[in-house]
């Protein structure tokens, strides 16, 4: 038995047959921002707005625009809260009909134009979920406060370069006078 996928936190479905020339502005409300903050493990998401332009060629829907957002997340080292914001972050993606003519284990070659494509079935695409995924790409999972190294040393944590495969070789170098 399969469980159904949960509804996206920020859903804005649009009919692909009616997208030509649309210029929607999507803004997440407080409940949607709270749900997205949980999904992306943020302390809170204060603002999420996307200004989009849509066009269509056959069944491919092109979406361009910008993203504005502000949120608070924790430092990866000290767990201090850090405010972050983005403004004018570009959005450039395409919704394409789901491919059905490939085998699951077949290698597929992608070129740079194929990288920001979201497959869809039916007649609707979800602009809100696409904006949420664009936001996720803006979030730095290893964001640290300026004095993170001091917090790392105080907690007795090693530096990342001290844990790599060449860490043992680091002590073998000789210093020249």
Order of alpha helices (4+ residues) and beta strands (2+ residues): beta-beta-alpha-beta-beta-beta-beta-beta-alpha-alpha-alpha
